[in-house]
Amino acid sequence: MGTQHTYRVIVRGTFDGLSEDGRARLLAETDAHGLSAMRFTEEGSLAYDRTLKHFSYRVVVVSDAEDGDEMAGALAEERVEQVLRELGHGYKGLRSTVTDLDTMKINYKR
């Protein structure tokens, strides 16, 4: 096991084949999953709007640095698939944007 890095991952996708019950549950919780709810956490946070078309999921992943961004993205996508499956929501077209916090350069203003 090598050096561990912390990654912030945004997984985006499209809802697909939502049931009427699933749509109703998502719509009932829209306010809790809007812009103000988007946070990077280990559990992740799901964000979407009333159109119920696209969603984003923000998550923190800790992974071996040797495995790189691709592995962090794959781990995050697996987590999103599991969460959406447990909630009973269909999806398609997952894609990830990964930021390695341990190699990120910070420019401080003086």
N, C-alpha and C positions, 0 to 999 in steps of 0.2 A: 504494500500500500504506500503510495507516494504522497507528495505534498497535496493537501486539500485546498481547493479554492472555492470561494463563494460566488455564485452566479445569480444574477437577476434575469429571469426569463419571462418574456411576454409571449404567450401562445394565443394566436388568433385563429378563429375558425368561423364556420357558418352552421347555424342550427339546421337540422335536416330531419324531415319526417316527424315533427313534433305531434304528439297526440293532443286531443282537445283538453284532456286533464293536465298534460304537461304544459300546454300553452297557458291555461288558467293559473297554474301554480307560478309560472314565471312572471306573468302579468301582475299577480298579487304581490310579488316580491320585487317589482321593478325599482321602487324607491330605494330599497336596500342594496341594489346592485348597480347604481348609477356611477357617475364620475367621482362623487365624493367617497365611494366605497373602494376605489382602486388603491390597493396597498400591496407591497411586496411582503409576503409572509411565507413561512415554511408550509403552512396549510394551503396557501393560495387564496386569491380572491377573484371571483367571477364578476364580470361587468358586461352589461348589455342594456339596450334601450327597448322601448315599447314596440318597435317594429319586429322584434324577435327574429331578426335576420342574422346579424353578425354578433359575435361575442369576443371578449378577450379575457384571459386568465393570467394573472400576475403571480409569480411564485419565486421563492428563493430555493436554490438547489446547491448543495455542497457535494462536490465531486472531485475525483483525482485530477490534478492539473494536467497530468500526462494524457488524459482522455480528451481534454479540450472542450471547446464550445459545443461541438456536435453531440457529445455524450450528454452534456448538461441539457441541451435542447431535447434530446430523445427522452431523458428522464422526466423532464417537465411535461412533455406530450403524453407520456404514459400516465402520469398523475392526472392530467386533464381527462384523458379517456376513461380512467377509473371513476373519477368524480361524476362525469356526465352519465356514465353507464349506471352508477348507483342511483342517480337522480331520475333515470329513465328518459333522458333526453338524447335524441339522435343528433349527429354532427357530421361534418365533412370538411375537408380542406384545411387541416391543421398545419400551421406554419409558425416557426419560432424566431424570436429575436433574442439573442443572448448577449449579456454584458458580464465580463469577468471583473468583479469588484477588486480583486487583488492585483490586477495589472492596469487598472484604470488610472489615467493621469489626471491629477487635479491641479488646476491653475488657480492659485490664490491671488486675489487682488490685494494690492498694497495700499 
